[in-house]
Amino acid sequence: MINSLSLREKSIVFIGFMGVGKTTVAKLVAKKLYRDFVDIDQEIEKEYGMPTTEIFKQFGEESFREKEKEYVFHYSLQPLKVIALGGGAFIREDIRNICLENNIVFYLDISWESWKDRLHMLVDSRPILQNRSLDEIEKLFNERKNFYREHNSSLKTDNVSVEEVADYIIDSLKLAWELYS
Ligand code: S3P
């Protein structure tokens, strides 16, 4: 399913591990570019009327993943959005393909060392992190990197402010728009 949007019109998609800052960065980039911001997790939570942890508990991960796919397919084909994906969405090949075919995919990368300091802030709201040891989470972190490797552009976010990340992304987008349109 490929649409024929120009590079300037294509929606921008943020991928990366849980808690790397996809939502915060996407929201800021959207604001700076005067585009609509979409957070796939928030869309799912709105539909179910409950937080992700509760959706996992009551309906199971599979239902969450199906909904996630529906929303990603819906929004990735629309123009001029800035979309934050949940960290597990890009594991699915169909989601990777639709995003890479139709969007500009930015990978927000972070080192394990920096990420693990954030764990305590994330665990309550991330069902995937619950009941796992630190070693298991590190394994998941490294496995997920293999999927995130497929992207159009990436940025290491260790010790970089959200504002700096957003400005770097906008500069690189503007350069690409000038060069290729
Ligand atoms: C998940 C990441 C979460 C959310 C859900 C599952 C994952 O999103 O979609 O808890 O499997 O990595 P964030 O990446 O925004 O935390």
Backbone and ligand atoms as CSV (ligand in chain L), in Angstrom:
chain,resi,resn,atom,element,x,y,z
A,1,MET,N,N,0.850,-1.189,0.000
A,1,MET,CA,C,0.000,0.000,0.000
A,1,MET,C,C,0.892,1.247,0.000
A,2,ILE,N,N,1.159,1.797,-1.175
A,2,ILE,CA,C,2.046,2.948,-1.243
A,2,ILE,C,C,1.256,4.150,-1.754
A,3,ASN,N,N,1.335,5.270,-1.076
A,3,ASN,CA,C,0.666,6.450,-1.606
A,3,ASN,C,C,1.709,7.288,-2.350
A,4,SER,N,N,1.236,8.364,-2.982
A,4,SER,CA,C,2.179,9.071,-3.847
A,4,SER,C,C,2.456,10.481,-3.336
A,5,LEU,N,N,2.657,10.608,-2.064
A,5,LEU,CA,C,2.912,11.919,-1.487
A,5,LEU,C,C,4.340,12.364,-1.802
A,6,SER,N,N,4.514,13.666,-1.936
A,6,SER,CA,C,5.868,14.186,-2.132
A,6,SER,C,C,6.617,14.090,-0.803
A,7,LEU,N,N,7.935,14.231,-0.881
A,7,LEU,CA,C,8.755,14.122,0.332
A,7,LEU,C,C,8.310,15.129,1.402
A,8,ARG,N,N,7.951,16.330,0.967
A,8,ARG,CA,C,7.507,17.380,1.890
A,8,ARG,C,C,6.206,17.041,2.598
A,9,GLU,N,N,5.365,16.296,1.893
A,9,GLU,CA,C,4.038,15.991,2.466
A,9,GLU,C,C,4.041,14.740,3.351
A,10,LYS,N,N,5.055,13.915,3.179
A,10,LYS,CA,C,5.071,12.639,3.901
A,10,LYS,C,C,5.024,12.860,5.409
A,11,SER,N,N,4.298,12.020,6.086
A,11,SER,CA,C,4.285,12.106,7.543
A,11,SER,C,C,5.611,11.589,8.104
A,12,ILE,N,N,5.953,12.123,9.268
A,12,ILE,CA,C,7.208,11.749,9.925
A,12,ILE,C,C,6.867,10.792,11.059
A,13,VAL,N,N,7.610,9.704,11.137
A,13,VAL,CA,C,7.336,8.685,12.151
A,13,VAL,C,C,8.555,8.538,13.064
A,14,PHE,N,N,8.307,8.516,14.378
A,14,PHE,CA,C,9.390,8.300,15.337
A,14,PHE,C,C,9.340,6.892,15.900
A,15,ILE,N,N,10.505,6.230,15.849
A,15,ILE,CA,C,10.619,4.888,16.419
A,15,ILE,C,C,11.752,4.881,17.458
A,16,GLY,N,N,11.780,3.828,18.255
A,16,GLY,CA,C,12.830,3.697,19.266
A,16,GLY,C,C,12.278,3.002,20.503
A,17,PHE,N,N,13.176,2.667,21.406
A,17,PHE,CA,C,12.780,1.885,22.582
A,17,PHE,C,C,11.880,2.703,23.510
A,18,MET,N,N,11.092,1.985,24.320
A,18,MET,CA,C,10.221,2.620,25.322
A,18,MET,C,C,10.975,3.690,26.104
A,19,GLY,N,N,10.325,4.825,26.274
A,19,GLY,CA,C,10.887,5.838,27.167
A,19,GLY,C,C,12.071,6.607,26.609
A,20,VAL,N,N,12.354,6.463,25.322
A,20,VAL,CA,C,13.491,7.201,24.748
A,20,VAL,C,C,13.124,8.677,24.520
A,21,GLY,N,N,11.815,8.938,24.474
A,21,GLY,CA,C,11.355,10.326,24.294
A,21,GLY,C,C,10.636,10.571,22.978
A,22,LYS,N,N,10.121,9.510,22.371
A,22,LYS,CA,C,9.457,9.645,21.059
A,22,LYS,C,C,8.279,10.625,21.119
A,23,THR,N,N,7.456,10.471,22.159
A,23,THR,CA,C,6.262,11.321,22.267
A,23,THR,C,C,6.654,12.786,22.440
A,24,THR,N,N,7.579,13.043,23.356
A,24,THR,CA,C,7.981,14.428,23.641
A,24,THR,C,C,8.612,15.067,22.416
A,25,VAL,N,N,9.502,14.333,21.764
A,25,VAL,CA,C,10.188,14.890,20.589
A,25,VAL,C,C,9.181,15.088,19.448
A,26,ALA,N,N,8.337,14.090,19.217
A,26,ALA,CA,C,7.366,14.190,18.109
A,26,ALA,C,C,6.432,15.383,18.315
A,27,LYS,N,N,6.017,15.583,19.552
A,27,LYS,CA,C,5.108,16.695,19.846
A,27,LYS,C,C,5.786,18.043,19.527
A,28,LEU,N,N,7.048,18.153,19.905
A,28,LEU,CA,C,7.781,19.397,19.671
A,28,LEU,C,C,8.045,19.611,18.181
A,29,VAL,N,N,8.420,18.542,17.490
A,29,VAL,CA,C,8.663,18.648,16.041
A,29,VAL,C,C,7.364,19.057,15.338
A,30,ALA,N,N,6.251,18.470,15.753
A,30,ALA,CA,C,4.947,18.807,15.152
A,30,ALA,C,C,4.649,20.289,15.340
A,31,LYS,N,N,4.902,20.762,16.541
A,31,LYS,CA,C,4.617,22.167,16.843
A,31,LYS,C,C,5.486,23.091,15.972
A,32,LYS,N,N,6.767,22.739,15.879
A,32,LYS,CA,C,7.691,23.584,15.120
A,32,LYS,C,C,7.386,23.567,13.622
A,33,LEU,N,N,6.795,22.452,13.149
A,33,LEU,CA,C,6.496,22.349,11.713
A,33,LEU,C,C,5.031,22.671,11.409
A,34,TYR,N,N,4.274,23.081,12.421
A,34,TYR,CA,C,2.836,23.359,12.267
A,34,TYR,C,C,2.078,22.150,11.716
A,35,ARG,N,N,2.435,20.981,12.239
A,35,ARG,CA,C,1.746,19.761,11.793
A,35,ARG,C,C,0.954,19.149,12.934
A,36,ASP,N,N,0.044,18.240,12.594
A,36,ASP,CA,C,-0.692,17.514,13.634
A,36,ASP,C,C,0.208,16.457,14.249
A,37,PHE,N,N,0.109,16.330,15.560
A,37,PHE,CA,C,0.858,15.303,16.289
A,37,PHE,C,C,-0.086,14.129,16.575
A,38,VAL,N,N,0.426,12.920,16.353
A,38,VAL,CA,C,-0.361,11.724,16.661
A,38,VAL,C,C,0.496,10.772,17.493
A,39,ASP,N,N,-0.039,10.340,18.619
A,39,ASP,CA,C,0.653,9.331,19.413
A,39,ASP,C,C,-0.194,8.050,19.362
A,40,ILE,N,N,0.381,7.015,18.787
A,40,ILE,CA,C,-0.407,5.799,18.554
A,40,ILE,C,C,-0.913,5.206,19.878
A,41,ASP,N,N,-0.057,5.188,20.903
A,41,ASP,CA,C,-0.503,4.663,22.213
A,41,ASP,C,C,-1.693,5.462,22.753
A,42,GLN,N,N,-1.604,6.783,22.613
A,42,GLN,CA,C,-2.706,7.618,23.132
A,42,GLN,C,C,-3.998,7.373,22.371
A,43,GLU,N,N,-3.901,7.117,21.059
A,43,GLU,CA,C,-5.097,6.818,20.261
A,43,GLU,C,C,-5.755,5.532,20.766
A,44,ILE,N,N,-4.902,4.535,21.027
A,44,ILE,CA,C,-5.429,3.243,21.504
A,44,ILE,C,C,-6.062,3.426,22.888
A,45,GLU,N,N,-5.366,4.151,23.740
A,45,GLU,CA,C,-5.883,4.370,25.100
A,45,GLU,C,C,-7.212,5.132,25.072
A,46,LYS,N,N,-7.311,6.092,24.143
A,46,LYS,CA,C,-8.564,6.862,24.011
A,46,LYS,C,C,-9.696,5.924,23.613
A,47,GLU,N,N,-9.425,5.062,22.647
A,47,GLU,CA,C,-10.479,4.160,22.170
A,47,GLU,C,C,-10.952,3.214,23.270
A,48,TYR,N,N,-10.007,2.654,24.018
A,48,TYR,CA,C,-10.373,1.711,25.089
A,48,TYR,C,C,-10.837,2.431,26.364
A,49,GLY,N,N,-10.481,3.700,26.467
A,49,GLY,CA,C,-10.837,4.456,27.671
A,49,GLY,C,C,-10.084,3.982,28.899
A,50,MET,N,N,-8.862,3.510,28.700
A,50,MET,CA,C,-8.047,3.035,29.836
A,50,MET,C,C,-6.568,3.048,29.450
A,51,PRO,N,N,-5.683,3.056,30.463
A,51,PRO,CA,C,-4.243,3.044,30.144
A,51,PRO,C,C,-3.782,1.698,29.571
A,52,THR,N,N,-2.616,1.761,28.899
A,52,THR,CA,C,-2.070,0.556,28.239
A,52,THR,C,C,-1.957,-0.645,29.178
A,53,THR,N,N,-1.487,-0.406,30.379
A,53,THR,CA,C,-1.324,-1.524,31.337
A,53,THR,C,C,-2.658,-2.249,31.542
A,54,GLU,N,N,-3.737,-1.472,31.607
A,54,GLU,CA,C,-5.067,-2.055,31.818
A,54,GLU,C,C,-5.541,-2.793,30.553
A,55,ILE,N,N,-5.228,-2.249,29.391
A,55,ILE,CA,C,-5.602,-2.910,28.122
A,55,ILE,C,C,-4.917,-4.280,28.043
A,56,PHE,N,N,-3.607,-4.302,28.389
A,56,PHE,CA,C,-2.858,-5.572,28.385
A,56,PHE,C,C,-3.519,-6.561,29.350
A,57,LYS,N,N,-3.905,-6.066,30.530
A,57,LYS,CA,C,-4.461,-6.945,31.560
A,57,LYS,C,C,-5.825,-7.491,31.151
A,58,GLN,N,N,-6.682,-6.589,30.659
A,58,GLN,CA,C,-8.066,-7.006,30.389
A,58,GLN,C,C,-8.240,-7.692,29.035
A,59,PHE,N,N,-7.492,-7.245,28.022
A,59,PHE,CA,C,-7.723,-7.763,26.665
A,59,PHE,C,C,-6.544,-8.540,26.100
A,60,GLY,N,N,-5.372,-8.406,26.725
A,60,GLY,CA,C,-4.199,-9.147,26.256
A,60,GLY,C,C,-3.378,-8.340,25.262
A,61,GLU,N,N,-2.103,-8.717,25.153
A,61,GLU,CA,C,-1.195,-7.982,24.260
A,61,GLU,C,C,-1.635,-8.081,22.797
A,62,GLU,N,N,-2.179,-9.252,22.411
A,62,GLU,CA,C,-2.546,-9.455,21.006
A,62,GLU,C,C,-3.566,-8.415,20.523
A,63,SER,N,N,-4.572,-8.136,21.370
A,63,SER,CA,C,-5.592,-7.136,21.005
A,63,SER,C,C,-4.951,-5.762,20.869
A,64,PHE,N,N,-4.043,-5.463,21.811
A,64,PHE,CA,C,-3.337,-4.177,21.748
A,64,PHE,C,C,-2.566,-4.065,20.433
A,65,ARG,N,N,-1.871,-5.140,20.057
A,65,ARG,CA,C,-1.034,-5.117,18.845
A,65,ARG,C,C,-1.884,-4.950,17.581
A,66,GLU,N,N,-3.070,-5.577,17.555
A,66,GLU,CA,C,-3.947,-5.449,16.390
A,66,GLU,C,C,-4.429,-4.009,16.233
A,67,LYS,N,N,-4.808,-3.414,17.367
A,67,LYS,CA,C,-5.258,-2.017,17.361
A,67,LYS,C,C,-4.114,-1.109,16.923
A,68,GLU,N,N,-2.929,-1.419,17.437
A,68,GLU,CA,C,-1.737,-0.630,17.100
A,68,GLU,C,C,-1.524,-0.653,15.585
A,69,LYS,N,N,-1.661,-1.829,15.009
A,69,LYS,CA,C,-1.481,-1.957,13.565
A,69,LYS,C,C,-2.532,-1.125,12.808
A,70,GLU,N,N,-3.785,-1.213,13.254
A,70,GLU,CA,C,-4.857,-0.446,12.587
A,70,GLU,C,C,-4.531,1.051,12.590
A,71,TYR,N,N,-4.125,1.554,13.754
A,71,TYR,CA,C,-3.846,2.989,13.842
A,71,TYR,C,C,-2.613,3.382,13.037
A,72,VAL,N,N,-1.573,2.556,13.058
A,72,VAL,CA,C,-0.370,2.903,12.279
A,72,VAL,C,C,-0.710,2.907,10.788
A,73,PHE,N,N,-1.448,1.907,10.338
A,73,PHE,CA,C,-1.819,1.852,8.918
A,73,PHE,C,C,-2.652,3.079,8.547
A,74,HIS,N,N,-3.565,3.452,9.426
A,74,HIS,CA,C,-4.431,4.593,9.145
A,74,HIS,C,C,-3.623,5.893,9.028
A,75,TYR,N,N,-2.808,6.168,10.039
A,75,TYR,CA,C,-2.117,7.464,10.069
A,75,TYR,C,C,-0.923,7.533,9.133
A,76,SER,N,N,-0.245,6.420,8.908
A,76,SER,CA,C,0.960,6.512,8.079
A,76,SER,C,C,0.612,6.835,6.625
A,77,LEU,N,N,-0.627,6.616,6.231
A,77,LEU,CA,C,-1.014,6.937,4.855
A,77,LEU,C,C,-1.537,8.368,4.713
A,78,GLN,N,N,-1.642,9.069,5.832
A,78,GLN,CA,C,-2.119,10.452,5.775
A,78,GLN,C,C,-0.943,11.423,5.660
A,79,PRO,N,N,-1.168,12.563,4.997
A,79,PRO,CA,C,-0.061,13.510,4.850
A,79,PRO,C,C,0.149,14.384,6.085
A,80,LEU,N,N,1.364,14.922,6.196
A,80,LEU,CA,C,1.672,16.033,7.112
A,80,LEU,C,C,1.418,15.774,8.594
A,81,LYS,N,N,1.588,14.536,9.023
A,81,LYS,CA,C,1.469,14.238,10.457
A,81,LYS,C,C,2.869,14.042,11.044
A,82,VAL,N,N,2.954,14.149,12.346
A,82,VAL,CA,C,4.162,13.711,13.060
A,82,VAL,C,C,3.676,12.657,14.045
A,83,ILE,N,N,4.175,11.436,13.864
A,83,ILE,CA,C,3.591,10.282,14.555
A,83,ILE,C,C,4.613,9.629,15.491
A,84,ALA,N,N,4.223,9.440,16.748
A,84,ALA,CA,C,5.070,8.670,17.678
A,84,ALA,C,C,4.502,7.255,17.769
A,85,LEU,N,N,5.345,6.278,17.435
A,85,LEU,CA,C,4.938,4.869,17.534
A,85,LEU,C,C,5.285,4.333,18.917
A,86,GLY,N,N,4.575,3.323,19.382
A,86,GLY,CA,C,4.983,2.606,20.583
A,86,GLY,C,C,6.238,1.802,20.249
A,87,GLY,N,N,7.069,1.558,21.255
A,87,GLY,CA,C,8.352,0.900,21.023
A,87,GLY,C,C,8.277,-0.504,20.433
A,88,GLY,N,N,7.126,-1.161,20.557
A,88,GLY,CA,C,7.011,-2.540,20.056
A,88,GLY,C,C,6.428,-2.618,18.654
A,89,ALA,N,N,5.902,-1.499,18.156
A,89,ALA,CA,C,5.186,-1.530,16.877
A,89,ALA,C,C,6.097,-1.962,15.721
A,90,PHE,N,N,7.328,-1.492,15.739
A,90,PHE,CA,C,8.229,-1.713,14.605
A,90,PHE,C,C,8.754,-3.152,14.530
A,91,ILE,N,N,8.375,-3.953,15.510
A,91,ILE,CA,C,8.773,-5.360,15.503
A,91,ILE,C,C,8.014,-6.102,14.399
A,92,ARG,N,N,6.822,-5.603,14.096
A,92,ARG,CA,C,6.014,-6.241,13.050
A,92,ARG,C,C,6.506,-5.823,11.680
A,93,GLU,N,N,6.679,-6.817,10.826
A,93,GLU,CA,C,7.186,-6.533,9.486
A,93,GLU,C,C,6.218,-5.654,8.689
A,94,ASP,N,N,4.896,-5.923,8.827
A,94,ASP,CA,C,3.935,-5.129,8.040
A,94,ASP,C,C,3.951,-3.655,8.453
A,95,ILE,N,N,4.158,-3.413,9.753
A,95,ILE,CA,C,4.225,-2.022,10.219
A,95,ILE,C,C,5.517,-1.364,9.725
A,96,ARG,N,N,6.625,-2.124,9.809
A,96,ARG,CA,C,7.895,-1.571,9.299
A,96,ARG,C,C,7.749,-1.192,7.823
A,97,ASN,N,N,7.161,-2.117,7.067
A,97,ASN,CA,C,7.058,-1.876,5.631
A,97,ASN,C,C,6.190,-0.668,5.298
A,98,ILE,N,N,5.031,-0.585,5.934
A,98,ILE,CA,C,4.136,0.533,5.571
A,98,ILE,C,C,4.769,1.874,5.938
A,99,CYS,N,N,5.471,1.909,7.063
A,99,CYS,CA,C,6.106,3.171,7.478
A,99,CYS,C,C,7.271,3.518,6.552
A,100,LEU,N,N,8.096,2.516,6.241
A,100,LEU,CA,C,9.271,2.805,5.410
A,100,LEU,C,C,8.871,3.150,3.974
A,101,GLU,N,N,7.731,2.625,3.537
A,101,GLU,CA,C,7.276,2.925,2.176
A,101,GLU,C,C,6.625,4.310,2.079
A,102,ASN,N,N,6.019,4.759,3.176
A,102,ASN,CA,C,5.196,5.973,3.073
A,102,ASN,C,C,5.648,7.157,3.907
A,103,ASN,N,N,6.564,6.931,4.828
A,103,ASN,CA,C,6.903,7.996,5.774
A,103,ASN,C,C,8.405,8.251,5.816
A,104,ILE,N,N,8.746,9.308,6.529
A,104,ILE,CA,C,10.163,9.525,6.860
A,104,ILE,C,C,10.319,8.991,8.278
A,105,VAL,N,N,11.136,7.956,8.437
A,105,VAL,CA,C,11.235,7.270,9.729
A,105,VAL,C,C,12.503,7.703,10.467
A,106,PHE,N,N,12.296,8.327,11.626
A,106,PHE,CA,C,13.406,8.758,12.478
A,106,PHE,C,C,13.556,7.805,13.655
A,107,TYR,N,N,14.760,7.313,13.835
A,107,TYR,CA,C,15.038,6.421,14.960
A,107,TYR,C,C,15.721,7.210,16.069
A,108,LEU,N,N,15.092,7.271,17.225
A,108,LEU,CA,C,15.722,7.908,18.386
A,108,LEU,C,C,16.465,6.818,19.151
A,109,ASP,N,N,17.776,6.902,19.100
A,109,ASP,CA,C,18.652,5.881,19.666
A,109,ASP,C,C,19.170,6.360,21.029
A,110,ILE,N,N,19.403,5.415,21.913
A,110,ILE,CA,C,19.945,5.757,23.231
A,110,ILE,C,C,20.816,4.589,23.684
A,111,SER,N,N,21.850,4.862,24.444
A,111,SER,CA,C,22.688,3.749,24.917
A,111,SER,C,C,21.976,3.056,26.085
A,112,TRP,N,N,22.303,1.781,26.285
A,112,TRP,CA,C,21.745,1.033,27.413
A,112,TRP,C,C,22.084,1.730,28.730
A,113,GLU,N,N,23.315,2.231,28.818
A,113,GLU,CA,C,23.774,2.887,30.053
A,113,GLU,C,C,22.871,4.061,30.420
A,114,SER,N,N,22.548,4.876,29.461
A,114,SER,CA,C,21.673,6.026,29.742
A,114,SER,C,C,20.241,5.568,29.984
A,115,TRP,N,N,19.805,4.585,29.177
A,115,TRP,CA,C,18.399,4.182,29.275
A,115,TRP,C,C,18.081,3.573,30.623
A,116,LYS,N,N,19.004,2.759,31.147
A,116,LYS,CA,C,18.647,2.014,32.358
A,116,LYS,C,C,18.422,2.928,33.573
A,117,ASP,N,N,18.938,4.135,33.529
A,117,ASP,CA,C,18.646,5.095,34.605
A,117,ASP,C,C,17.190,5.565,34.584
A,118,ARG,N,N,16.510,5.358,33.452
A,118,ARG,CA,C,15.119,5.809,33.333
A,118,ARG,C,C,14.116,4.731,33.730
A,119,LEU,N,N,14.618,3.512,33.888
A,119,LEU,CA,C,13.723,2.371,34.089
A,119,LEU,C,C,12.705,2.592,35.200
A,120,HIS,N,N,13.171,3.118,36.342
A,120,HIS,CA,C,12.257,3.265,37.475
A,120,HIS,C,C,11.077,4.193,37.158
A,121,MET,N,N,11.261,5.115,36.210
A,121,MET,CA,C,10.172,6.041,35.868
A,121,MET,C,C,9.190,5.406,34.884
A,122,LEU,N,N,9.617,4.317,34.254
A,122,LEU,CA,C,8.826,3.766,33.153
A,122,LEU,C,C,8.016,2.535,33.532
A,123,VAL,N,N,8.531,1.809,34.524
A,123,VAL,CA,C,8.030,0.449,34.742
A,123,VAL,C,C,6.522,0.383,35.051
A,124,ASP,N,N,5.988,1.351,35.781
A,124,ASP,CA,C,4.563,1.293,36.143
A,124,ASP,C,C,3.635,1.419,34.938
A,125,SER,N,N,4.073,2.184,33.943
A,125,SER,CA,C,3.183,2.435,32.803
A,125,SER,C,C,3.515,1.577,31.578
A,126,ARG,N,N,4.540,0.700,31.690
A,126,ARG,CA,C,4.929,-0.120,30.535
A,126,ARG,C,C,4.800,-1.610,30.882
A,127,PRO,N,N,3.692,-2.233,30.460
A,127,PRO,CA,C,3.473,-3.638,30.806
A,127,PRO,C,C,4.609,-4.567,30.376
A,128,ILE,N,N,5.279,-4.212,29.261
A,128,ILE,CA,C,6.360,-5.044,28.718
A,128,ILE,C,C,7.560,-5.111,29.672
A,129,LEU,N,N,7.702,-4.091,30.520
A,129,LEU,CA,C,8.851,-4.067,31.433
A,129,LEU,C,C,8.554,-4.754,32.757
A,130,GLN,N,N,7.274,-5.023,32.995
A,130,GLN,CA,C,6.897,-5.568,34.296
A,130,GLN,C,C,7.249,-7.055,34.422
A,131,ASN,N,N,7.635,-7.449,35.615
A,131,ASN,CA,C,8.028,-8.843,35.908
A,131,ASN,C,C,9.203,-9.331,35.069
A,132,ARG,N,N,10.083,-8.444,34.694
A,132,ARG,CA,C,11.308,-8.856,33.981
A,132,ARG,C,C,12.515,-8.381,34.767
A,133,SER,N,N,13.576,-9.181,34.728
A,133,SER,CA,C,14.806,-8.780,35.401
A,133,SER,C,C,15.537,-7.754,34.525
A,134,LEU,N,N,16.515,-7.087,35.113
A,134,LEU,CA,C,17.284,-6.104,34.350
A,134,LEU,C,C,17.981,-6.772,33.161
A,135,ASP,N,N,18.477,-7.992,33.382
A,135,ASP,CA,C,19.143,-8.709,32.290
A,135,ASP,C,C,18.182,-9.005,31.142
A,136,GLU,N,N,16.965,-9.382,31.511
A,136,GLU,CA,C,15.960,-9.676,30.473
A,136,GLU,C,C,15.602,-8.410,29.695
A,137,ILE,N,N,15.519,-7.306,30.417
A,137,ILE,CA,C,15.186,-6.041,29.741
A,137,ILE,C,C,16.339,-5.628,28.815
A,138,GLU,N,N,17.566,-5.849,29.267
A,138,GLU,CA,C,18.719,-5.513,28.414
A,138,GLU,C,C,18.714,-6.358,27.133
A,139,LYS,N,N,18.317,-7.625,27.291
A,139,LYS,CA,C,18.253,-8.515,26.126
A,139,LYS,C,C,17.203,-7.987,25.128
A,140,LEU,N,N,16.040,-7.617,25.677
A,140,LEU,CA,C,14.969,-7.066,24.843
A,140,LEU,C,C,15.444,-5.790,24.143
A,141,PHE,N,N,16.134,-4.953,24.894
A,141,PHE,CA,C,16.674,-3.692,24.379
A,141,PHE,C,C,17.572,-3.977,23.162
A,142,ASN,N,N,18.434,-4.975,23.294
A,142,ASN,CA,C,19.355,-5.293,22.198
A,142,ASN,C,C,18.651,-5.978,21.030
A,143,GLU,N,N,17.674,-6.820,21.336
A,143,GLU,CA,C,16.917,-7.478,20.248
A,143,GLU,C,C,16.156,-6.446,19.420
A,144,ARG,N,N,15.566,-5.496,20.124
A,144,ARG,CA,C,14.759,-4.480,19.421
A,144,ARG,C,C,15.614,-3.625,18.482
A,145,LYS,N,N,16.883,-3.445,18.839
A,145,LYS,CA,C,17.784,-2.637,18.001
A,145,LYS,C,C,17.835,-3.169,16.567
A,146,ASN,N,N,17.729,-4.499,16.438
A,146,ASN,CA,C,17.789,-5.097,15.100
A,146,ASN,C,C,16.647,-4.619,14.210
A,147,PHE,N,N,15.492,-4.375,14.832
A,147,PHE,CA,C,14.345,-3.906,14.050
A,147,PHE,C,C,14.434,-2.404,13.779
A,148,TYR,N,N,14.899,-1.676,14.784
A,148,TYR,CA,C,14.996,-0.219,14.628
A,148,TYR,C,C,16.066,0.173,13.610
A,149,ARG,N,N,16.933,-0.779,13.290
A,149,ARG,CA,C,18.004,-0.505,12.329
A,149,ARG,C,C,17.451,-0.038,10.979
A,150,GLU,N,N,16.220,-0.463,10.682
A,150,GLU,CA,C,15.603,-0.043,9.417
A,150,GLU,C,C,14.931,1.317,9.628
A,151,HIS,N,N,15.567,2.368,9.152
A,151,HIS,CA,C,15.011,3.715,9.342
A,151,HIS,C,C,15.587,4.616,8.262
A,152,ASN,N,N,15.099,5.824,8.168
A,152,ASN,CA,C,15.658,6.762,7.198
A,152,ASN,C,C,16.734,7.642,7.814
A,153,SER,N,N,16.563,7.928,9.095
A,153,SER,CA,C,17.523,8.803,9.747
A,153,SER,C,C,17.531,8.474,11.233
A,154,SER,N,N,18.699,8.641,11.882
A,154,SER,CA,C,18.721,8.309,13.308
A,154,SER,C,C,19.497,9.360,14.080
A,155,LEU,N,N,19.274,9.343,15.364
A,155,LEU,CA,C,19.908,10.336,16.211
A,155,LEU,C,C,20.142,9.738,17.590
A,156,LYS,N,N,21.374,9.866,18.070
A,156,LYS,CA,C,21.719,9.388,19.412
A,156,LYS,C,C,21.292,10.453,20.414
A,157,THR,N,N,20.455,10.065,21.356
A,157,THR,CA,C,19.856,11.088,22.226
A,157,THR,C,C,20.518,11.208,23.599
A,158,ASP,N,N,21.574,10.416,23.860
A,158,ASP,CA,C,22.271,10.517,25.152
A,158,ASP,C,C,22.739,11.955,25.381
A,159,ASN,N,N,22.414,12.494,26.528
A,159,ASN,CA,C,22.871,13.835,26.915
A,159,ASN,C,C,22.520,14.958,25.932
A,160,VAL,N,N,21.457,14.783,25.175
A,160,VAL,CA,C,21.016,15.844,24.261
A,160,VAL,C,C,19.615,16.270,24.700
A,161,SER,N,N,19.355,17.564,24.752
A,161,SER,CA,C,18.034,18.011,25.206
A,161,SER,C,C,16.982,17.777,24.125
A,162,VAL,N,N,15.736,17.731,24.561
A,162,VAL,CA,C,14.625,17.522,23.619
A,162,VAL,C,C,14.619,18.622,22.557
A,163,GLU,N,N,14.878,19.833,23.008
A,163,GLU,CA,C,14.899,20.975,22.085
A,163,GLU,C,C,15.985,20.783,21.013
A,164,GLU,N,N,17.169,20.326,21.445
A,164,GLU,CA,C,18.266,20.101,20.491
A,164,GLU,C,C,17.935,18.966,19.515
A,165,VAL,N,N,17.325,17.915,20.048
A,165,VAL,CA,C,16.938,16.783,19.180
A,165,VAL,C,C,15.957,17.283,18.122
A,166,ALA,N,N,14.940,18.026,18.570
A,166,ALA,CA,C,13.908,18.516,17.642
A,166,ALA,C,C,14.529,19.434,16.586
A,167,ASP,N,N,15.431,20.309,17.010
A,167,ASP,CA,C,16.043,21.243,16.047
A,167,ASP,C,C,16.925,20.512,15.041
A,168,TYR,N,N,17.652,19.504,15.517
A,168,TYR,CA,C,18.487,18.716,14.598
A,168,TYR,C,C,17.608,18.038,13.543
A,169,ILE,N,N,16.502,17.476,14.000
A,169,ILE,CA,C,15.594,16.759,13.086
A,169,ILE,C,C,15.006,17.717,12.046
A,170,ILE,N,N,14.589,18.880,12.516
A,170,ILE,CA,C,13.999,19.850,11.592
A,170,ILE,C,C,15.037,20.328,10.579
A,171,ASP,N,N,16.260,20.567,11.031
A,171,ASP,CA,C,17.322,20.974,10.097
A,171,ASP,C,C,17.560,19.894,9.048
A,172,SER,N,N,17.608,18.645,9.487
A,172,SER,CA,C,17.899,17.588,8.511
A,172,SER,C,C,16.717,17.381,7.568
A,173,LEU,N,N,15.505,17.603,8.058
A,173,LEU,CA,C,14.337,17.504,7.167
A,173,LEU,C,C,14.375,18.609,6.116
A,174,LYS,N,N,14.687,19.819,6.579
A,174,LYS,CA,C,14.709,20.964,5.648
A,174,LYS,C,C,15.745,20.762,4.559
A,175,LEU,N,N,16.889,20.199,4.964
A,175,LEU,CA,C,17.943,19.922,3.989
A,175,LEU,C,C,17.448,18.901,2.951
A,176,ALA,N,N,16.809,17.845,3.451
A,176,ALA,CA,C,16.306,16.808,2.536
A,176,ALA,C,C,15.233,17.385,1.616
A,177,TRP,N,N,14.373,18.208,2.164
A,177,TRP,CA,C,13.312,18.807,1.332
A,177,TRP,C,C,13.910,19.687,0.238
A,178,GLU,N,N,14.953,20.456,0.604
A,178,GLU,CA,C,15.590,21.322,-0.397
A,178,GLU,C,C,16.296,20.510,-1.469
A,179,LEU,N,N,16.991,19.473,-1.014
A,179,LEU,CA,C,17.790,18.671,-1.943
A,179,LEU,C,C,16.941,17.846,-2.902
A,180,TYR,N,N,15.850,17.309,-2.374
A,180,TYR,CA,C,15.124,16.309,-3.174
A,180,TYR,C,C,13.763,16.764,-3.695
A,181,SER,N,N,13.448,18.057,-3.582
A,181,SER,CA,C,12.154,18.416,-4.143
A,181,SER,C,C,12.311,19.476,-5.238
L,1,S3P,C1,C,5.573,-1.036,24.107
L,1,S3P,C2,C,5.886,0.307,24.181
L,1,S3P,C3,C,4.935,1.320,24.674
L,1,S3P,C4,C,3.495,0.864,24.462
L,1,S3P,C5,C,3.286,-0.506,25.038
L,1,S3P,C6,C,4.222,-1.564,24.450
L,1,S3P,C7,C,6.624,-1.987,23.636
L,1,S3P,O1,O,5.142,2.563,24.018
L,1,S3P,O2,O,3.175,0.839,23.097
L,1,S3P,O3,O,3.468,-0.400,26.444
L,1,S3P,O4,O,6.313,-3.150,23.351
L,1,S3P,O5,O,7.798,-1.564,23.518
L,1,S3P,P1,P,6.402,3.547,24.287
L,1,S3P,O6,O,7.510,3.118,23.392
L,1,S3P,O7,O,5.880,4.894,23.931
L,1,S3P,O8,O,6.754,3.431,25.710
